[in-house]
């Protein structure tokens, strides 16, 4: 049985009280997050990673005591996207490392599978739940057996390149949206951007995301060689487990430095800030794009493979994962994700009910 804060309302209150001790909070953005959490179970999942660990422990206790590996933590099907590497090539993969930590290898698989089932439930994916989980697990086990695969969308991965191209933003609309963001002044943000930009820039305040909504997020907007460029700085905090008495250190920078990938040369992370390039071709794959993808099974398989890319840096841990998976049934991921999706949907319903009481 869990402590008193296992109920979503209590858990949220405890997490947010802790959050105020480690970073500056924007109350209006936090209020927006609370409303978004009531929107759908999928949005609720995205916004409440702090409540994920007790949910897994409660619903799937046998999947908690598994080999511990470098993990993304807060990974779901919208945490994959595109960027340009140092050669200007379009690359694809995981693009959010806010909650990276050492966790049971099952964590990332369970979370992406649960998010997939919730997306199917809301009619955003046209694939059977069991087939979706099988595809994720297939890609992951292939990565465990064969090693890393880097997803550069050049002469290979044409099917994935087609999906990514559907998500690339219209430049006019993209830059107009950034220009319309409110101007702001912040000495710390201005100093951060001055270190990575050699031209004059306007400082903007950005509201985005769900899991990080409520934290400071700034954009530097400038004109360079005849066209607009942008950089974003997002305030970072320790992994969410720290809100409940655990001492967990972020390993985001270490994962980015050691994992197999063609990295984004503009992405810089430390304990205080995440700085990255914003552009029409640097974007996450949203549900609308996934919904119209011709080969959703292949895409989910690639997501499983990309999770493996992060977790297989240590050969000893990889062997432990291989041994653990070999003793599990073929449908273990689906069975667990199905339980978790049901639990998350109930938590969303409870949150919506408590929020209505608060507003009345």
C-alpha positions in Angstrom: 0.0 0.0 0.0 1.2 3.5 -0.8 1.5 6.5 1.5 -1.2 9.1 1.7 -0.1 10.9 -1.5 -1.0 8.0 -3.8 -4.3 9.7 -4.6 -3.7 12.0 -7.6 -4.9 15.2 -5.9 -2.6 14.6 -2.9 0.3 13.5 -5.1 -0.1 16.6 -7.3 -0.1 18.9 -4.3 3.0 17.3 -2.8 4.9 17.4 -6.2 4.1 21.0 -6.8 5.1 22.0 -3.2 8.4 20.4 -3.9 8.7 22.0 -7.3 8.5 25.4 -5.7 11.6 24.6 -3.7 13.7 23.8 -6.7 12.6 26.3 -9.4 10.5 29.4 -10.0 6.8 28.5 -10.7 4.5 30.4 -13.1 1.0 30.1 -11.4 -1.0 30.8 -14.5 0.8 28.1 -16.5 0.3 25.6 -13.6 -3.4 26.4 -13.7 -3.5 25.7 -17.4 -1.8 22.4 -16.7 -4.4 21.4 -14.2 -7.1 22.1 -16.8 -5.2 20.1 -19.5 -4.9 17.1 -17.1 -8.7 16.9 -17.1 -8.9 16.8 -20.9 -8.2 13.2 -21.7 -6.3 10.2 -20.2 -3.6 10.7 -22.8 -3.0 14.3 -21.8 -3.2 13.3 -18.2 -0.5 10.8 -18.7 1.8 13.4 -20.3 1.3 15.8 -17.5 1.7 13.5 -14.5 4.9 11.7 -14.7 5.4 12.3 -11.0 2.5 9.9 -10.3 3.7 7.2 -12.7 6.0 5.3 -10.4 3.5 4.5 -7.7 1.0 3.6 -10.4 3.3 1.0 -11.9 4.3 -0.4 -8.5 0.6 -0.7 -7.5 -0.6 -2.3 -10.8 2.5 -4.3 -11.9 4.7 -5.0 -8.9 6.6 -7.8 -10.7 7.8 -5.3 -13.3 9.5 -3.0 -10.8 12.2 -5.4 -9.6 13.9 -5.7 -13.0 17.4 -4.7 -14.2 18.1 -1.0 -13.7 19.4 0.9 -16.7 19.8 4.4 -18.1 16.3 5.4 -19.0 14.3 8.3 -20.4 11.7 8.1 -17.7 8.9 10.3 -19.1 8.7 8.8 -22.5 5.5 8.5 -24.5 4.6 8.4 -28.2 4.7 12.2 -28.6 8.3 12.3 -27.1 9.8 11.4 -30.5 10.7 14.0 -33.1 13.1 15.4 -35.6 16.2 17.6 -35.6 19.1 18.6 -37.9 22.5 17.0 -37.1 25.9 18.6 -37.6 25.8 17.7 -41.3 22.3 19.3 -41.8 20.7 15.9 -42.1 17.2 15.2 -40.7 17.4 12.9 -37.7 14.7 11.2 -35.7 14.4 9.9 -32.2 13.6 10.6 -28.6 13.7 14.4 -28.0 12.8 14.9 -24.3 15.2 13.9 -21.5 13.7 15.9 -18.6 13.2 12.9 -16.4 16.2 10.8 -17.4 17.5 8.6 -14.6 18.5 5.0 -13.7 15.2 3.1 -13.7 14.0 -0.5 -14.3 14.3 -1.2 -18.0 10.6 -1.9 -18.1 9.7 1.7 -17.2 10.2 3.2 -20.7 8.5 0.3 -22.4 5.5 0.4 -20.1 5.1 4.1 -20.5 5.3 4.3 -24.3 3.0 1.2 -24.5 0.5 2.7 -22.1 0.5 6.0 -24.0 -0.1 4.0 -27.2 -3.1 2.2 -25.8 -4.6 5.5 -24.6 -4.0 7.0 -28.1 -5.8 4.0 -29.6 -8.7 4.4 -27.2 -9.1 8.0 -28.3 -9.1 6.9 -32.0 -5.7 8.5 -32.8 -4.2 5.2 -33.9 -5.6 2.5 -36.2 -4.0 -0.6 -34.8 -5.0 -3.3 -32.5 -3.7 -2.8 -28.9 -2.0 -6.2 -28.8 -0.4 -5.6 -32.2 0.9 -2.2 -31.0 2.5 -3.6 -27.9 4.0 -6.5 -29.9 5.5 -3.9 -32.3 7.1 -1.9 -29.5 8.5 -5.0 -27.9 9.8 -6.3 -31.2 11.8 -3.2 -31.9 13.1 -3.1 -28.4 14.2 -6.8 -28.3 15.8 -6.3 -31.8 17.9 -3.5 -30.3 18.9 -5.6 -27.4 20.0 -8.5 -29.6 21.5 -6.5 -32.5 22.8 -3.3 -31.0 22.0 0.3 -31.7 20.5 1.7 -34.8 20.8 5.4 -35.6 17.8 7.0 -37.4 19.1 9.5 -39.9 16.5 10.3 -42.5 18.8 10.5 -45.5 19.3 7.7 -48.0 17.7 5.2 -45.6 14.5 5.2 -43.6 12.5 6.7 -46.5 9.2 5.5 -44.8 10.1 7.4 -41.6 11.2 10.4 -43.6 7.8 10.6 -45.3 6.1 10.6 -41.8 8.5 13.3 -40.5 7.9 15.5 -43.6 4.2 15.5 -42.8 5.0 17.1 -39.5 7.4 19.8 -40.7 5.8 23.1 -39.9 4.9 25.8 -42.4 7.7 28.3 -42.0 5.4 31.4 -42.2 3.0 30.1 -39.6 5.8 28.8 -37.4 7.7 32.1 -37.3 4.5 34.2 -37.0 3.6 32.2 -33.9 7.0 32.8 -32.3 6.9 36.5 -33.1 3.4 36.7 -31.5 4.7 35.4 -28.2 4.8 38.1 -25.4 8.0 40.0 -24.9 9.7 39.6 -21.6 12.8 40.7 -19.8 14.9 38.3 -17.7 18.5 38.9 -16.9 19.4 35.2 -16.4 17.7 34.2 -19.7 19.4 37.0 -21.6 22.8 36.0 -20.3 22.2 32.4 -21.3 21.2 33.2 -24.8 24.1 35.8 -25.2 26.5 32.8 -24.8 25.0 31.0 -27.8 24.0 33.8 -30.1 26.3 36.4 -31.6 23.5 38.7 -32.8 20.9 40.9 -31.1 17.7 39.1 -30.1 14.3 39.7 -28.7 13.4 37.8 -25.6 10.0 36.0 -25.5 8.1 34.0 -22.9 6.9 30.7 -24.2 4.1 28.4 -22.9 4.4 24.9 -24.2 4.5 21.2 -23.1 2.5 19.5 -20.4 4.9 17.8 -18.0 7.1 20.9 -17.7 4.2 23.4 -17.9 4.5 25.8 -15.0 8.3 26.2 -15.3 10.1 29.1 -16.9 10.5 28.8 -20.7 12.1 31.5 -22.8 12.8 32.0 -26.5 15.4 34.2 -28.1 14.3 35.4 -31.5 16.8 36.9 -33.9 17.5 37.6 -37.6 20.7 36.1 -38.9 21.9 36.2 -42.5 18.6 37.4 -43.8 16.2 35.1 -42.0 14.8 34.3 -38.5 16.5 31.9 -36.0 15.3 30.9 -32.5 16.7 29.3 -29.4 14.7 28.0 -26.4 15.8 27.8 -22.8 13.6 25.6 -20.5 14.2 25.5 -16.7 15.3 22.1 -15.6 14.6 20.4 -12.3 15.7 17.1 -10.7 13.8 13.9 -11.5 10.2 13.9 -10.1 11.0 11.0 -7.7 12.8 13.5 -5.5 9.5 15.1 -4.6 8.6 11.9 -2.6 11.8 11.4 -0.6 14.0 9.7 -3.2 17.4 11.0 -4.0 17.7 10.6 -7.8 20.1 12.5 -10.0 19.4 13.4 -13.6 21.5 11.5 -16.1 20.3 13.4 -19.2 23.6 15.0 -20.1 25.4 11.6 -19.7 22.8 9.8 -21.9 23.2 12.5 -24.6 27.0 12.2 -24.5 27.1 8.4 -24.6 24.1 7.0 -26.5 24.1 6.0 -30.1 22.6 8.8 -32.1 23.4 11.6 -34.6 23.0 14.4 -32.1 21.5 17.9 -32.4 24.5 20.2 -32.2 22.4 23.0 -30.7 21.0 20.9 -27.8 22.7 21.7 -24.5 21.6 20.4 -21.1 22.8 21.0 -17.5 21.1 20.9 -14.1 19.6 24.3 -14.6 18.6 24.8 -18.2 17.9 22.9 -21.5 18.8 25.0 -24.5 17.8 23.9 -28.0 17.2 25.2 -31.5 13.6 25.9 -32.6 12.8 25.6 -36.2 10.1 24.3 -38.5 12.1 21.1 -39.1 12.9 20.5 -35.4 9.6 19.2 -34.0 7.9 16.4 -32.2 5.6 13.9 -33.9 2.1 14.8 -32.6 -0.9 12.5 -32.5 -2.4 14.1 -35.6 0.6 12.9 -37.6 0.7 9.5 -36.0 -3.0 9.1 -36.8 -2.4 9.4 -40.5 0.9 7.5 -40.7 0.5 4.7 -43.2 2.6 2.2 -41.3 1.9 2.7 -37.6 3.3 -0.8 -36.7 6.6 0.1 -38.3 6.7 3.4 -36.4 6.0 1.8 -33.1 8.7 -0.8 -33.8 11.2 2.1 -34.4 10.1 3.6 -31.1 11.0 0.4 -29.3 14.3 0.3 -31.1 15.1 3.8 -30.1 14.3 3.1 -26.4 16.8 0.2 -26.7 19.4 2.7 -28.1 19.3 4.6 -24.8 19.4 1.5 -22.5 22.2 -0.7 -24.1 25.3 1.4 -23.3 26.4 -1.1 -20.6 27.0 -4.7 -21.9 26.5 -6.2 -18.4 23.1 -4.5 -18.1 22.1 -5.6 -21.6 22.7 -9.2 -20.7 20.6 -8.9 -17.6 17.7 -7.4 -19.7 18.0 -10.3 -22.2 17.7 -12.8 -19.4 14.7 -11.1 -17.8 12.8 -10.8 -21.1 13.5 -14.4 -22.0 11.5 -15.6 -19.0 8.4 -13.5 -19.7 5.4 -14.3 -21.9 5.0 -12.9 -25.4 2.2 -10.6 -24.2 3.6 -9.4 -20.9 3.9 -5.8 -22.2 0.3 -5.7 -23.5 -1.1 -7.2 -20.2 0.8 -4.7 -18.1 0.0 -1.7 -20.4 -3.6 -2.6 -20.4 -3.8 -2.5 -16.6 -1.9 0.8 -16.5 -4.1 2.5 -19.2 -7.1 1.5 -17.1 -5.5 2.9 -14.0 -4.5 6.2 -15.7 -8.0 6.6 -17.1 -9.5 6.3 -13.6 -6.9 8.7 -12.2 -7.9 11.2 -14.9 -11.6 10.8 -14.0 -10.8 11.3 -10.3 -8.8 14.4 -11.1 -11.6 15.8 -13.2 -14.0 15.2 -10.4 -11.8 16.9 -7.8 -11.2 19.8 -10.1 -14.9 20.4 -10.6 -15.4 20.4 -6.8 -12.6 22.9 -6.4 -14.1 25.2 -9.1 -17.7 25.0 -7.6 
